[in-house]
Amino acid sequence: MTISGYGSWPTPVTSELVVTAAVRLGDVRPDGAPGTEGTGVIWAEGRAAEGGRIQLVRRCDDGNRTDLLPAGANARTAVHEYGGGAWWLDPGSPGTVFYVEWADQRLYRLDRGGAPVPLTPEPAVPRGDRYADGDVAADGTWLVAVREHHPSPGCPATDVVNEIVRLDARAPSEPDVLVTGPDFVAAPRISPDATTLAWLSWNHPSMPWDDVELTVRDLATGTDTVVAGGPGESVTEPQWQPDGSLTFLSDRTGWWNLYRWLPGNDIESLVRIDAEIGVPGWTLGGSRYTFLDDGRIVFARSSNGFDALVVRETSGTITELETPFSAVASVRADGPHAVVCVAGSPTAEPGVHRVVPAPAAAGEPGAVGMQVLRAPRDLGLHPETISVPESIRFASTDRDGAPRTGYGLYYPPLGAHDAPEGELPPLLVVIHGGPTGAAVPVLNVGVQYWTSRGFGVVDVDYGGSTGYGRAYREELKGAWGIVDVADCLAAARTLAGTGRVDPARLAIRGGSAGGFTTLAALARNDTPFSAGADHFGVADLAALARDTHKFESRYLDGLVGPYPQARDIYTERSPLTHVGTFSTPLIVLQGDEDAIVPPNQSEMIVRALRERGVPVAYLLFPGEQHGFRKAENIRRALDAELAFYARIFGFELPAAEGIEPVEIENL
């Protein structure tokens, strides 16, 4: 190893590597039954090199891959702004895809070898009707989907209507409204005999991880029955089974576990463990469990920040499968004995995998057969230079100052270089978004960008994060800006106090809700941080409450308090209120088309710091929404942030990378 200061290590993990051939893998679905035309699987790829557009890719059983959407098409929905569930298949017609086109938000049918045909009318208002999360009847003649109606451009959140509609699956038709009234609806699912419809619903101020009802309707009589959910219970992922039973995930025990309901019978517990099968419903259309033909259940579960793939045998025995996965999504049955999923590990980005659990009778609990259908990128990195996270716990406090425990994933600096004796590495505290979200322990080249240069990185699962049960998730109730900040400060101080990182070079970064926590952690006299990066974060809570989209328009009721009744709390918690105590250098990165956290939020904090003489850098990215998707912008944001830290912490940038400096005002 050669010797160079932490932060300045030369590394193959450049911003170019981060985006080169980079894709965001979305949902995966089997396409038809084995042995029939159209067999194989289809998955979604978000391609940074193509402006972040989402392409659908079919892999046939012979291994051949085909891009399904025509040039420029983008299978992405704007429902809830976060989307998800933008495409689905017709199980009875292999090769047929239904998808929502980002440009106009209409629903299209794409038959194998054909051109996309719009099934929904052209809305009176451009992108005024948005569709998502559909399901097709067994005979293939009709389908249901969520429709989000915006009556005018930029209309108030109170004017937006979310409904479940029925459509002809074969030709254009006028939507027939089946369910209306609740503020939100999701997961419409048609029973195998097409006589019953199931769906989820919730109302303001609840979010889908708070209070959700599961309802079924007899389509012949119109009779509705609430199966599960309500105050204090979150229900998600309803699935009809061939025997007419309805399975779903519920956190009625404090953990999202699996249950089954059969008309006329009581609800039966199928899987009860102190771990999470479900995930928060930020996006639509996910799947964390599935049934095999022999009655076994394969599901993903999260425990202590790490996912695993698990099987429930028909005997009730639960066994963790022997896979390398630490993050798992989109678990779906592929034929009678296998599942497909999108999964990754601490040393491999997510890929598409087929997993065949060995039968219990084989005498090898947990044994599997595995096939890689869509391999992760070959990054050319030596395994010994990849920083693998360790789960950490640290002492923190609740909103009243009482002791509690926080969690996180710590990535130590690791590369092909070493540092001078006695030098400690800088620390980057990373705050996930949401705030109802979680750190993901899968190989993230964006994290290795920092660790391979000599940074330590801690991804904090602060109180309010998911994966630790409902009680931990609700520690942020009424305490956003308090508990999350306490945990981020505690994580940094713990790592510095144990001698793992340099207490004089602590930085904090976050996007969206994580940007708010970043700003809140910096706007205080006792902040331990000497630099920060705010990616499209919230500076003024009241402004966010007044100016955001419908899905999150009442989110802050639970995190802060009802607005405007709790106006004083909003003012007190807003980082913008405390710019008088803000002296830490800050870089701010923002997309100019962000509808979730509008640019005015970033501009308010930049203007305030500029006027106070605090060192600040501001980059506004044209054409970007909430979260950067374009390769050139992802590169510039990463390199600009590194250049910012180099100036603040006083280390040299690797000359070979030719990183463009960033202008820092007031420095």
Sequence and secondary structure as in RCSB ss.txt:
>XXXX:A:sequence
MTISGYGSWPTPVTSELVVTAAVRLGDVRPDGAPGTEGTGVIWAEGRAAEGGRIQLVRRCDDGNRTDLLPAGANA
RTAVHEYGGGAWWLDPGSPGTVFYVEWADQRLYRLDRGGAPVPLTPEPAVPRGDRYADGDVAADGTWLVAVREHH
PSPGCPATDVVNEIVRLDARAPSEPDVLVTGPDFVAAPRISPDATTLAWLSWNHPSMPWDDVELTVRDLATGTDT
VVAGGPGESVTEPQWQPDGSLTFLSDRTGWWNLYRWLPGNDIESLVRIDAEIGVPGWTLGGSRYTFLDDGRIVFA
RSSNGFDALVVRETSGTITELETPFSAVASVRADGPHAVVCVAGSPTAEPGVHRVVPAPAAAGEPGAVGMQVLRA
PRDLGLHPETISVPESIRFASTDRDGAPRTGYGLYYPPLGAHDAPEGELPPLLVVIHGGPTGAAVPVLNVGVQYW
TSRGFGVVDVDYGGSTGYGRAYREELKGAWGIVDVADCLAAARTLAGTGRVDPARLAIRGGSAGGFTTLAALARN
DTPFSAGADHFGVADLAALARDTHKFESRYLDGLVGPYPQARDIYTERSPLTHVGTFSTPLIVLQGDEDAIVPPN
QSEMIVRALRERGVPVAYLLFPGEQHGFRKAENIRRALDAELAFYARIFGFELPAAEGIEPVEIENL
>XXXX:A:secstr
 EE  TT    S  HHHHHTT EEEEEEEE S TTSTT SEEEEEEEGGGTTEEEEEEE TTS EEE S TT  B
   TTTT B  EEE TTSTT EEEEBTTT  EEEE TTS  EE S   SSTT EEEEEEEE TTSSEEEEEEEE 
SSTT  GGG EEEEEEEESSS    EEEE SSSEEEEEEE TTSSEEEEEEE TT  TTTS EEEEEETTT  EE
EEEEBTTB EEEEEE TTS EEEEE TTSS EEEEE TTS  EEEE  SSBS    SSBS  SEEE TTS EEEE
EEETTEEEEEEE TTS EEE     SEEEEEEEETTTEEEEEEEETTEEEEEEEEEE  GGGS TT EEEEEEE 
       GGGS   EEEEEEEE TTS EEEEEEEEE   SSEE  TT    EEEEE SSSS     S  HHHHHH
HTTT EEEEEE TT SSS HHHHGGGTT TTTHHHHHHHHHHHHHHHTTSS TTSEEEEEETHHHHHHHHHHSST
T   SEEEEES  S HHHHHHSS GGGTTHHHHHT  TTTTHHHHHHH GGGGGGG  S EEEEEETT SSS HH
HHHHHHHHHHHHT  EEEEEETT  SS  SHHHHHHHHHHHHHHHHHHHT    GGG       BT 
